[in-house]
Amino acid sequence: MKEELKNEIRNYVKINNLNASQADKLIDEYESEQTFTEHDDGSFEMITGNTIEEVTEWLRQKN
């Protein structure tokens, strides 16, 4: 997952005065709902939900 997407979730947690540990839980939950592809070098890339807009919409739906 791109660092900028993780930061979007962390900012959401901070703005909404949630416990900081909630950010890691939300990041894990968001990643679990996405599709990944494995590259030849063994690394993974998230191929769905990889824009700020998609993360923002997902967070809105969580409320």
PQR file with spaces between the fields and no chain letter, atoms N, CA, C, O and H, PARSE charges and radii, in Angstrom:
ATOM       1  N    MET     1       0.854   -1.172    0.000 -0.4000 1.5000
ATOM       2  CA   MET     1       0.000    0.000    0.000 -0.0000 2.0000
ATOM       3  C    MET     1       0.896    1.230    0.000  0.5500 1.7000
ATOM       4  O    MET     1       1.873    1.302    0.745 -0.5500 1.4000
ATOM       5  N    LYS     2       0.555    2.186   -0.836 -0.4000 1.5000
ATOM       6  CA   LYS     2       1.344    3.412   -0.926 -0.0000 2.0000
ATOM       7  C    LYS     2       1.325    4.164    0.404  0.5500 1.7000
ATOM       8  O    LYS     2       0.316    4.201    1.108 -0.5500 1.4000
ATOM       9  H    LYS     2      -0.239    2.127   -1.441  0.4000 1.0000
ATOM      10  N    GLU     3       2.459    4.753    0.719 -0.4000 1.5000
ATOM      11  CA   GLU     3       2.585    5.496    1.972 -0.0000 2.0000
ATOM      12  C    GLU     3       1.597    6.661    2.030  0.5500 1.7000
ATOM      13  O    GLU     3       1.080    6.980    3.101 -0.5500 1.4000
ATOM      14  H    GLU     3       3.279    4.722    0.147  0.4000 1.0000
ATOM      15  N    GLU     4       1.333    7.292    0.895 -0.4000 1.5000
ATOM      16  CA   GLU     4       0.390    8.420    0.892 -0.0000 2.0000
ATOM      17  C    GLU     4      -1.017    7.975    1.267  0.5500 1.7000
ATOM      18  O    GLU     4      -1.771    8.745    1.861 -0.5500 1.4000
ATOM      19  H    GLU     4       1.753    7.033    0.025  0.4000 1.0000
ATOM      20  N    LEU     5      -1.377    6.748    0.927 -0.4000 1.5000
ATOM      21  CA   LEU     5      -2.692    6.232    1.307 -0.0000 2.0000
ATOM      22  C    LEU     5      -2.738    5.932    2.806  0.5500 1.7000
ATOM      23  O    LEU     5      -3.742    6.191    3.469 -0.5500 1.4000
ATOM      24  H    LEU     5      -0.764    6.122    0.444  0.4000 1.0000
ATOM      25  N    LYS     6      -1.653    5.392    3.323 -0.4000 1.5000
ATOM      26  CA   LYS     6      -1.577    5.150    4.769 -0.0000 2.0000
ATOM      27  C    LYS     6      -1.656    6.476    5.522  0.5500 1.7000
ATOM      28  O    LYS     6      -2.318    6.572    6.555 -0.5500 1.4000
ATOM      29  H    LYS     6      -0.838    5.182    2.784  0.4000 1.0000
ATOM      30  N    ASN     7      -0.986    7.482    5.006 -0.4000 1.5000
ATOM      31  CA   ASN     7      -1.023    8.799    5.647 -0.0000 2.0000
ATOM      32  C    ASN     7      -2.423    9.393    5.622  0.5500 1.7000
ATOM      33  O    ASN     7      -2.814   10.086    6.562 -0.5500 1.4000
ATOM      34  H    ASN     7      -0.447    7.404    4.166  0.4000 1.0000
ATOM      35  N    GLU     8      -3.180    9.136    4.572 -0.4000 1.5000
ATOM      36  CA   GLU     8      -4.562    9.615    4.498 -0.0000 2.0000
ATOM      37  C    GLU     8      -5.385    9.004    5.631  0.5500 1.7000
ATOM      38  O    GLU     8      -6.173    9.699    6.273 -0.5500 1.4000
ATOM      39  H    GLU     8      -2.863    8.573    3.809  0.4000 1.0000
ATOM      40  N    ILE     9      -5.206    7.726    5.871 -0.4000 1.5000
ATOM      41  CA   ILE     9      -5.920    7.056    6.960 -0.0000 2.0000
ATOM      42  C    ILE     9      -5.439    7.581    8.308  0.5500 1.7000
ATOM      43  O    ILE     9      -6.250    7.812    9.205 -0.5500 1.4000
ATOM      44  H    ILE     9      -4.566    7.162    5.349  0.4000 1.0000
ATOM      45  N    ARG    10      -4.142    7.769    8.460 -0.4000 1.5000
ATOM      46  CA   ARG    10      -3.606    8.315    9.721 -0.0000 2.0000
ATOM      47  C    ARG    10      -4.152    9.716    9.985  0.5500 1.7000
ATOM      48  O    ARG    10      -4.490   10.048   11.121 -0.5500 1.4000
ATOM      49  H    ARG    10      -3.483    7.582    7.732  0.4000 1.0000
ATOM      50  N    ASN    11      -4.238   10.530    8.947 -0.4000 1.5000
ATOM      51  CA   ASN    11      -4.792   11.880    9.094 -0.0000 2.0000
ATOM      52  C    ASN    11      -6.255   11.824    9.509  0.5500 1.7000
ATOM      53  O    ASN    11      -6.694   12.616   10.342 -0.5500 1.4000
ATOM      54  H    ASN    11      -3.963   10.260    8.024  0.4000 1.0000
ATOM      55  N    TYR    12      -7.008   10.900    8.938 -0.4000 1.5000
ATOM      56  CA   TYR    12      -8.415   10.715    9.292 -0.0000 2.0000
ATOM      57  C    TYR    12      -8.545   10.391   10.779  0.5500 1.7000
ATOM      58  O    TYR    12      -9.393   10.951   11.474 -0.5500 1.4000
ATOM      59  H    TYR    12      -6.651   10.256    8.260  0.4000 1.0000
ATOM      60  N    VAL    13      -7.699    9.486   11.256 -0.4000 1.5000
ATOM      61  CA   VAL    13      -7.720    9.095   12.668 -0.0000 2.0000
ATOM      62  C    VAL    13      -7.397   10.296   13.548  0.5500 1.7000
ATOM      63  O    VAL    13      -8.056   10.524   14.562 -0.5500 1.4000
ATOM      64  H    VAL    13      -7.011    9.031   10.692  0.4000 1.0000
ATOM      65  N    LYS    14      -6.396   11.052   13.163 -0.4000 1.5000
ATOM      66  CA   LYS    14      -5.980   12.221   13.946 -0.0000 2.0000
ATOM      67  C    LYS    14      -7.067   13.292   13.967  0.5500 1.7000
ATOM      68  O    LYS    14      -7.386   13.829   15.028 -0.5500 1.4000
ATOM      69  H    LYS    14      -5.861   10.867   12.338  0.4000 1.0000
ATOM      70  N    ILE    15      -7.634   13.604   12.813 -0.4000 1.5000
ATOM      71  CA   ILE    15      -8.670   14.639   12.707 -0.0000 2.0000
ATOM      72  C    ILE    15      -9.903   14.269   13.520  0.5500 1.7000
ATOM      73  O    ILE    15     -10.551   15.137   14.104 -0.5500 1.4000
ATOM      74  H    ILE    15      -7.375   13.168   11.951  0.4000 1.0000
ATOM      75  N    ASN    16     -10.224   12.984   13.555 -0.4000 1.5000
ATOM      76  CA   ASN    16     -11.418   12.524   14.259 -0.0000 2.0000
ATOM      77  C    ASN    16     -11.142   12.120   15.701  0.5500 1.7000
ATOM      78  O    ASN    16     -11.980   11.493   16.350 -0.5500 1.4000
ATOM      79  H    ASN    16      -9.697   12.279   13.080  0.4000 1.0000
ATOM      80  N    ASN    17      -9.960   12.483   16.197 -0.4000 1.5000
ATOM      81  CA   ASN    17      -9.586   12.225   17.592 -0.0000 2.0000
ATOM      82  C    ASN    17      -9.765   10.770   18.004  0.5500 1.7000
ATOM      83  O    ASN    17     -10.221   10.475   19.109 -0.5500 1.4000
ATOM      84  H    ASN    17      -9.279   12.992   15.669  0.4000 1.0000
ATOM      85  N    LEU    18      -9.402    9.867   17.101 -0.4000 1.5000
ATOM      86  CA   LEU    18      -9.457    8.447   17.417 -0.0000 2.0000
ATOM      87  C    LEU    18      -8.121    8.018   18.000  0.5500 1.7000
ATOM      88  O    LEU    18      -7.118    8.716   17.851 -0.5500 1.4000
ATOM      89  H    LEU    18      -9.032   10.106   16.203  0.4000 1.0000
ATOM      90  N    ASN    19      -8.108    6.889   18.654 -0.4000 1.5000
ATOM      91  CA   ASN    19      -6.883    6.331   19.210 -0.0000 2.0000
ATOM      92  C    ASN    19      -5.911    6.046   18.067  0.5500 1.7000
ATOM      93  O    ASN    19      -6.311    5.507   17.035 -0.5500 1.4000
ATOM      94  H    ASN    19      -8.923    6.322   18.775  0.4000 1.0000
ATOM      95  N    ALA    20      -4.650    6.400   18.240 -0.4000 1.5000
ATOM      96  CA   ALA    20      -3.641    6.227   17.187 -0.0000 2.0000
ATOM      97  C    ALA    20      -3.530    4.778   16.720  0.5500 1.7000
ATOM      98  O    ALA    20      -3.236    4.528   15.551 -0.5500 1.4000
ATOM      99  H    ALA    20      -4.324    6.838   19.078  0.4000 1.0000
ATOM     100  N    SER    21      -3.760    3.830   17.612 -0.4000 1.5000
ATOM     101  CA   SER    21      -3.682    2.419   17.217 -0.0000 2.0000
ATOM     102  C    SER    21      -4.784    2.058   16.223  0.5500 1.7000
ATOM     103  O    SER    21      -4.681    1.059   15.511 -0.5500 1.4000
ATOM     104  H    SER    21      -3.998    4.033   18.562  0.4000 1.0000
ATOM     105  N    GLN    22      -5.825    2.862   16.179 -0.4000 1.5000
ATOM     106  CA   GLN    22      -6.921    2.631   15.244 -0.0000 2.0000
ATOM     107  C    GLN    22      -6.440    2.763   13.799  0.5500 1.7000
ATOM     108  O    GLN    22      -6.983    2.109   12.908 -0.5500 1.4000
ATOM     109  H    GLN    22      -5.909    3.673   16.758  0.4000 1.0000
ATOM     110  N    ALA    23      -5.445    3.587   13.560 -0.4000 1.5000
ATOM     111  CA   ALA    23      -4.931    3.784   12.198 -0.0000 2.0000
ATOM     112  C    ALA    23      -4.406    2.472   11.631  0.5500 1.7000
ATOM     113  O    ALA    23      -4.715    2.124   10.492 -0.5500 1.4000
ATOM     114  H    ALA    23      -5.004    4.117   14.284  0.4000 1.0000
ATOM     115  N    ASP    24      -3.620    1.746   12.408 -0.4000 1.5000
ATOM     116  CA   ASP    24      -3.078    0.475   11.929 -0.0000 2.0000
ATOM     117  C    ASP    24      -4.186   -0.527   11.640  0.5500 1.7000
ATOM     118  O    ASP    24      -4.107   -1.280   10.669 -0.5500 1.4000
ATOM     119  H    ASP    24      -3.370    2.029   13.334  0.4000 1.0000
ATOM     120  N    LYS    25      -5.206   -0.539   12.469 -0.4000 1.5000
ATOM     121  CA   LYS    25      -6.336   -1.444   12.249 -0.0000 2.0000
ATOM     122  C    LYS    25      -7.071   -1.084   10.963  0.5500 1.7000
ATOM     123  O    LYS    25      -7.436   -1.964   10.183 -0.5500 1.4000
ATOM     124  H    LYS    25      -5.270    0.073   13.258  0.4000 1.0000
ATOM     125  N    LEU    26      -7.287    0.215   10.743 -0.4000 1.5000
ATOM     126  CA   LEU    26      -7.965    0.650    9.526 -0.0000 2.0000
ATOM     127  C    LEU    26      -7.124    0.358    8.285  0.5500 1.7000
ATOM     128  O    LEU    26      -7.658   -0.051    7.254 -0.5500 1.4000
ATOM     129  H    LEU    26      -6.991    0.930   11.377  0.4000 1.0000
ATOM     130  N    ILE    27      -5.821    0.567    8.382 -0.4000 1.5000
ATOM     131  CA   ILE    27      -4.933    0.262    7.253 -0.0000 2.0000
ATOM     132  C    ILE    27      -5.005   -1.227    6.923  0.5500 1.7000
ATOM     133  O    ILE    27      -5.130   -1.597    5.756 -0.5500 1.4000
ATOM     134  H    ILE    27      -5.387    0.900    9.220  0.4000 1.0000
ATOM     135  N    ASP    28      -4.927   -2.074    7.935 -0.4000 1.5000
ATOM     136  CA   ASP    28      -5.017   -3.522    7.717 -0.0000 2.0000
ATOM     137  C    ASP    28      -6.359   -3.904    7.109  0.5500 1.7000
ATOM     138  O    ASP    28      -6.423   -4.722    6.192 -0.5500 1.4000
ATOM     139  H    ASP    28      -4.825   -1.773    8.883  0.4000 1.0000
ATOM     140  N    GLU    29      -7.423   -3.312    7.620 -0.4000 1.5000
ATOM     141  CA   GLU    29      -8.758   -3.618    7.103 -0.0000 2.0000
ATOM     142  C    GLU    29      -8.884   -3.180    5.648  0.5500 1.7000
ATOM     143  O    GLU    29      -9.405   -3.922    4.815 -0.5500 1.4000
ATOM     144  H    GLU    29      -7.372   -2.647    8.365  0.4000 1.0000
ATOM     145  N    TYR    30      -8.410   -1.986    5.349 -0.4000 1.5000
ATOM     146  CA   TYR    30      -8.495   -1.480    3.974 -0.0000 2.0000
ATOM     147  C    TYR    30      -7.700   -2.380    3.025  0.5500 1.7000
ATOM     148  O    TYR    30      -8.190   -2.756    1.961 -0.5500 1.4000
ATOM     149  H    TYR    30      -7.987   -1.384    6.027  0.4000 1.0000
ATOM     150  N    GLU    31      -6.480   -2.719    3.417 -0.4000 1.5000
ATOM     151  CA   GLU    31      -5.655   -3.581    2.572 -0.0000 2.0000
ATOM     152  C    GLU    31      -6.315   -4.940    2.352  0.5500 1.7000
ATOM     153  O    GLU    31      -6.218   -5.504    1.262 -0.5500 1.4000
ATOM     154  H    GLU    31      -6.081   -2.413    4.282  0.4000 1.0000
ATOM     155  N    SER    32      -6.980   -5.467    3.369 -0.4000 1.5000
ATOM     156  CA   SER    32      -7.592   -6.793    3.254 -0.0000 2.0000
ATOM     157  C    SER    32      -8.737   -6.812    2.249  0.5500 1.7000
ATOM     158  O    SER    32      -9.107   -7.873    1.746 -0.5500 1.4000
ATOM     159  H    SER    32      -7.059   -5.009    4.254  0.4000 1.0000
ATOM     160  N    GLU    33      -9.294   -5.654    1.960 -0.4000 1.5000
ATOM     161  CA   GLU    33     -10.409   -5.569    1.021 -0.0000 2.0000
ATOM     162  C    GLU    33      -9.946   -5.313   -0.414  0.5500 1.7000
ATOM     163  O    GLU    33     -10.772   -5.249   -1.325 -0.5500 1.4000
ATOM     164  H    GLU    33      -8.994   -4.792    2.369  0.4000 1.0000
ATOM     165  N    GLN    34      -8.644   -5.167   -0.622 -0.4000 1.5000
ATOM     166  CA   GLN    34      -8.124   -4.824   -1.939 -0.0000 2.0000
ATOM     167  C    GLN    34      -7.520   -6.047   -2.632  0.5500 1.7000
ATOM     168  O    GLN    34      -7.298   -7.091   -2.020 -0.5500 1.4000
ATOM     169  H    GLN    34      -7.973   -5.219    0.118  0.4000 1.0000
ATOM     170  N    THR    35      -7.265   -5.877   -3.925 -0.4000 1.5000
ATOM     171  CA   THR    35      -6.648   -6.919   -4.735 -0.0000 2.0000
ATOM     172  C    THR    35      -5.193   -6.556   -4.986  0.5500 1.7000
ATOM     173  O    THR    35      -4.871   -5.411   -5.303 -0.5500 1.4000
ATOM     174  H    THR    35      -7.446   -5.029   -4.422  0.4000 1.0000
ATOM     175  N    PHE    36      -4.319   -7.544   -4.841 -0.4000 1.5000
ATOM     176  CA   PHE    36      -2.885   -7.343   -5.055 -0.0000 2.0000
ATOM     177  C    PHE    36      -2.411   -8.242   -6.185  0.5500 1.7000
ATOM     178  O    PHE    36      -3.010   -9.280   -6.468 -0.5500 1.4000
ATOM     179  H    PHE    36      -4.580   -8.475   -4.584  0.4000 1.0000
ATOM     180  N    THR    37      -1.336   -7.830   -6.818 -0.4000 1.5000
ATOM     181  CA   THR    37      -0.675   -8.667   -7.810 -0.0000 2.0000
ATOM     182  C    THR    37       0.768   -8.866   -7.370  0.5500 1.7000
ATOM     183  O    THR    37       1.373   -7.980   -6.766 -0.5500 1.4000
ATOM     184  H    THR    37      -0.850   -6.987   -6.588  0.4000 1.0000
ATOM     185  N    GLU    38       1.311  -10.038   -7.680 -0.4000 1.5000
ATOM     186  CA   GLU    38       2.703  -10.318   -7.320 -0.0000 2.0000
ATOM     187  C    GLU    38       3.580  -10.141   -8.550  0.5500 1.7000
ATOM     188  O    GLU    38       3.278  -10.665   -9.622 -0.5500 1.4000
ATOM     189  H    GLU    38       0.820  -10.757   -8.171  0.4000 1.0000
ATOM     190  N    HIS    39       4.660   -9.404   -8.386 -0.4000 1.5000
ATOM     191  CA   HIS    39       5.609   -9.175   -9.474 -0.0000 2.0000
ATOM     192  C    HIS    39       6.632  -10.305   -9.527  0.5500 1.7000
ATOM     193  O    HIS    39       6.760  -11.091   -8.589 -0.5500 1.4000
ATOM     194  H    HIS    39       4.906   -8.978   -7.515  0.4000 1.0000
ATOM     195  N    ASP    40       7.352  -10.369  -10.634 -0.4000 1.5000
ATOM     196  CA   ASP    40       8.369  -11.409  -10.811 -0.0000 2.0000
ATOM     197  C    ASP    40       9.427  -11.396   -9.714  0.5500 1.7000
ATOM     198  O    ASP    40       9.999  -12.435   -9.384 -0.5500 1.4000
ATOM     199  H    ASP    40       7.248   -9.730  -11.396  0.4000 1.0000
ATOM     200  N    ASP    41       9.688  -10.216   -9.149 -0.4000 1.5000
ATOM     201  CA   ASP    41      10.710  -10.115   -8.097 -0.0000 2.0000
ATOM     202  C    ASP    41      10.179  -10.502   -6.718  0.5500 1.7000
ATOM     203  O    ASP    41      10.908  -10.433   -5.728 -0.5500 1.4000
ATOM     204  H    ASP    41       9.223   -9.372   -9.417  0.4000 1.0000
ATOM     205  N    GLY    42       8.906  -10.911   -6.652 -0.4000 1.5000
ATOM     206  CA   GLY    42       8.313  -11.339   -5.389 -0.0000 2.0000
ATOM     207  C    GLY    42       7.627  -10.234   -4.611  0.5500 1.7000
ATOM     208  O    GLY    42       7.012  -10.495   -3.576 -0.5500 1.4000
ATOM     209  H    GLY    42       8.313  -10.968   -7.456  0.4000 1.0000
ATOM     210  N    SER    43       7.722   -9.007   -5.091 -0.4000 1.5000
ATOM     211  CA   SER    43       7.047   -7.898   -4.415 -0.0000 2.0000
ATOM     212  C    SER    43       5.573   -7.877   -4.816  0.5500 1.7000
ATOM     213  O    SER    43       5.180   -8.458   -5.828 -0.5500 1.4000
ATOM     214  H    SER    43       8.221   -8.795   -5.931  0.4000 1.0000
ATOM     215  N    PHE    44       4.778   -7.202   -4.011 -0.4000 1.5000
ATOM     216  CA   PHE    44       3.347   -7.111   -4.261 -0.0000 2.0000
ATOM     217  C    PHE    44       2.957   -5.668   -4.532  0.5500 1.7000
ATOM     218  O    PHE    44       3.565   -4.736   -4.006 -0.5500 1.4000
ATOM     219  H    PHE    44       5.097   -6.730   -3.189  0.4000 1.0000
ATOM     220  N    GLU    45       1.935   -5.499   -5.357 -0.4000 1.5000
ATOM     221  CA   GLU    45       1.407   -4.168   -5.655 -0.0000 2.0000
ATOM     222  C    GLU    45      -0.111   -4.213   -5.528  0.5500 1.7000
ATOM     223  O    GLU    45      -0.764   -5.106   -6.069 -0.5500 1.4000
ATOM     224  H    GLU    45       1.441   -6.256   -5.784  0.4000 1.0000
ATOM     225  N    MET    46      -0.658   -3.253   -4.815 -0.4000 1.5000
ATOM     226  CA   MET    46      -2.102   -3.157   -4.668 -0.0000 2.0000
ATOM     227  C    MET    46      -2.660   -2.589   -5.968  0.5500 1.7000
ATOM     228  O    MET    46      -2.243   -1.515   -6.402 -0.5500 1.4000
ATOM     229  H    MET    46      -0.128   -2.528   -4.375  0.4000 1.0000
ATOM     230  N    ILE    47      -3.600   -3.298   -6.594 -0.4000 1.5000
ATOM     231  CA   ILE    47      -4.108   -2.850   -7.888 -0.0000 2.0000
ATOM     232  C    ILE    47      -5.530   -2.308   -7.819  0.5500 1.7000
ATOM     233  O    ILE    47      -6.034   -1.781   -8.810 -0.5500 1.4000
ATOM     234  H    ILE    47      -3.939   -4.170   -6.242  0.4000 1.0000
ATOM     235  N    THR    48      -6.178   -2.427   -6.681 -0.4000 1.5000
ATOM     236  CA   THR    48      -7.482   -1.785   -6.495 -0.0000 2.0000
ATOM     237  C    THR    48      -7.389   -0.877   -5.286  0.5500 1.7000
ATOM     238  O    THR    48      -6.584   -1.113   -4.385 -0.5500 1.4000
ATOM     239  H    THR    48      -5.768   -2.855   -5.876  0.4000 1.0000
ATOM     240  N    GLY    49      -8.203    0.153   -5.265 -0.4000 1.5000
ATOM     241  CA   GLY    49      -8.252    1.035   -4.106 -0.0000 2.0000
ATOM     242  C    GLY    49      -6.985    1.815   -3.876  0.5500 1.7000
ATOM     243  O    GLY    49      -6.648    2.117   -2.731 -0.5500 1.4000
ATOM     244  H    GLY    49      -8.856    0.345   -5.997  0.4000 1.0000
ATOM     245  N    ASN    50      -6.268    2.152   -4.938 -0.4000 1.5000
ATOM     246  CA   ASN    50      -4.963    2.774   -4.753 -0.0000 2.0000
ATOM     247  C    ASN    50      -4.936    4.272   -5.041  0.5500 1.7000
ATOM     248  O    ASN    50      -3.909    4.809   -5.458 -0.5500 1.4000
ATOM     249  H    ASN    50      -6.541    1.906   -5.868  0.4000 1.0000
ATOM     250  N    THR    51      -6.063    4.944   -4.818 -0.4000 1.5000
ATOM     251  CA   THR    51      -6.091    6.402   -4.962 -0.0000 2.0000
ATOM     252  C    THR    51      -6.598    7.035   -3.664  0.5500 1.7000
ATOM     253  O    THR    51      -7.302    6.400   -2.879 -0.5500 1.4000
ATOM     254  H    THR    51      -6.897    4.508   -4.479  0.4000 1.0000
ATOM     255  N    ILE    52      -6.231    8.278   -3.463 -0.4000 1.5000
ATOM     256  CA   ILE    52      -6.699    9.030   -2.290 -0.0000 2.0000
ATOM     257  C    ILE    52      -8.224    9.080   -2.287  0.5500 1.7000
ATOM     258  O    ILE    52      -8.851    8.946   -1.236 -0.5500 1.4000
ATOM     259  H    ILE    52      -5.660    8.794   -4.101  0.4000 1.0000
ATOM     260  N    GLU    53      -8.817    9.272   -3.459 -0.4000 1.5000
ATOM     261  CA   GLU    53     -10.279    9.362   -3.559 -0.0000 2.0000
ATOM     262  C    GLU    53     -10.944    8.080   -3.082  0.5500 1.7000
ATOM     263  O    GLU    53     -11.960    8.126   -2.390 -0.5500 1.4000
ATOM     264  H    GLU    53      -8.308    9.381   -4.313  0.4000 1.0000
ATOM     265  N    GLU    54     -10.375    6.937   -3.449 -0.4000 1.5000
ATOM     266  CA   GLU    54     -10.956    5.660   -3.030 -0.0000 2.0000
ATOM     267  C    GLU    54     -10.822    5.458   -1.522  0.5500 1.7000
ATOM     268  O    GLU    54     -11.743    4.956   -0.876 -0.5500 1.4000
ATOM     269  H    GLU    54      -9.550    6.899   -4.012  0.4000 1.0000
ATOM     270  N    VAL    55      -9.689    5.844   -0.968 -0.4000 1.5000
ATOM     271  CA   VAL    55      -9.499    5.740    0.478 -0.0000 2.0000
ATOM     272  C    VAL    55     -10.475    6.665    1.198  0.5500 1.7000
ATOM     273  O    VAL    55     -11.103    6.269    2.180 -0.5500 1.4000
ATOM     274  H    VAL    55      -8.942    6.251   -1.493  0.4000 1.0000
ATOM     275  N    THR    56     -10.599    7.887    0.712 -0.4000 1.5000
ATOM     276  CA   THR    56     -11.505    8.860    1.325 -0.0000 2.0000
ATOM     277  C    THR    56     -12.945    8.360    1.299  0.5500 1.7000
ATOM     278  O    THR    56     -13.660    8.472    2.294 -0.5500 1.4000
ATOM     279  H    THR    56     -10.089    8.208   -0.086  0.4000 1.0000
ATOM     280  N    GLU    57     -13.367    7.813    0.173 -0.4000 1.5000
ATOM     281  CA   GLU    57     -14.730    7.285    0.064 -0.0000 2.0000
ATOM     282  C    GLU    57     -14.923    6.111    1.020  0.5500 1.7000
ATOM     283  O    GLU    57     -15.967    6.005    1.663 -0.5500 1.4000
ATOM     284  H    GLU    57     -12.785    7.723   -0.635  0.4000 1.0000
ATOM     285  N    TRP    58     -13.953    5.248    1.120 -0.4000 1.5000
ATOM     286  CA   TRP    58     -14.035    4.105    2.025 -0.0000 2.0000
ATOM     287  C    TRP    58     -14.163    4.581    3.466  0.5500 1.7000
ATOM     288  O    TRP    58     -14.964    4.046    4.233 -0.5500 1.4000
ATOM     289  H    TRP    58     -13.104    5.334    0.598  0.4000 1.0000
ATOM     290  N    LEU    59     -13.370    5.591    3.834 -0.4000 1.5000
ATOM     291  CA   LEU    59     -13.439    6.133    5.193 -0.0000 2.0000
ATOM     292  C    LEU    59     -14.802    6.763    5.462  0.5500 1.7000
ATOM     293  O    LEU    59     -15.338    6.625    6.562 -0.5500 1.4000
ATOM     294  H    LEU    59     -12.720    6.025    3.211  0.4000 1.0000
ATOM     295  N    ARG    60     -15.366    7.447    4.480 -0.4000 1.5000
ATOM     296  CA   ARG    60     -16.703    8.037    4.648 -0.0000 2.0000
ATOM     297  C    ARG    60     -17.739    6.959    4.902  0.5500 1.7000
ATOM     298  O    ARG    60     -18.638    7.134    5.724 -0.5500 1.4000
ATOM     299  H    ARG    60     -14.931    7.559    3.587  0.4000 1.0000
ATOM     300  N    GLN    61     -17.613    5.853    4.201 -0.4000 1.5000
ATOM     301  CA   GLN    61     -18.570    4.759    4.367 -0.0000 2.0000
ATOM     302  C    GLN    61     -18.425    4.073    5.724  0.5500 1.7000
ATOM     303  O    GLN    61     -19.363    3.440    6.208 -0.5500 1.4000
ATOM     304  H    GLN    61     -16.882    5.711    3.533  0.4000 1.0000
ATOM     305  N    LYS    62     -17.250    4.200    6.336 -0.4000 1.5000
ATOM     306  CA   LYS    62     -17.026    3.609    7.652 -0.0000 2.0000
ATOM     307  C    LYS    62     -17.824    4.332    8.730  0.5500 1.7000
ATOM     308  O    LYS    62     -18.120    3.752    9.775 -0.5500 1.4000
ATOM     309  H    LYS    62     -16.487    4.715    5.943  0.4000 1.0000
ATOM     310  N    ASN    63     -18.172    5.581    8.490 -0.4000 1.5000
ATOM     311  CA   ASN    63     -18.906    6.361    9.504 -0.0000 2.0000
ATOM     312  C    ASN    63     -20.337    6.039    9.500  0.5500 1.7000
ATOM     313  O    ASN    63     -21.098    6.602   10.287 -0.5500 1.4000
ATOM     314  H    ASN    63     -17.932    6.052    7.642  0.4000 1.0000
